[in-house]
Amino acid sequence: PILKAIEEKGYANPTPIQVKAIPAALTGKDILGCAQTGTGKTAAFAIPIIQHLQALKNRDKSIKALILTPTRELALQI
């Protein structure tokens, strides 16, 4: 379902940061990445989080993920 939604939004190929970060994040590894604005960093960490949340059997309303940002402006973008 995630890949289909991404394709429907017009994205066909992952960016270099996504190619490196997504597989590592899907295996549960910590990632630290640096790339210019507009290169898909948010998707690089958000897609694995969404994948993990969809796979959960326990769908209660407890917190399952926490995203911290250094500024309010960045929080609004995410």
Secondary structure, DSSP 8 states (H G I E B T S, - for coil): -HHHHHHHTT--S--HHHHHHHHHHHTT--------TTSSHHHHHHHHHHHHHHH-S--SSS-------SSHHHHHH-
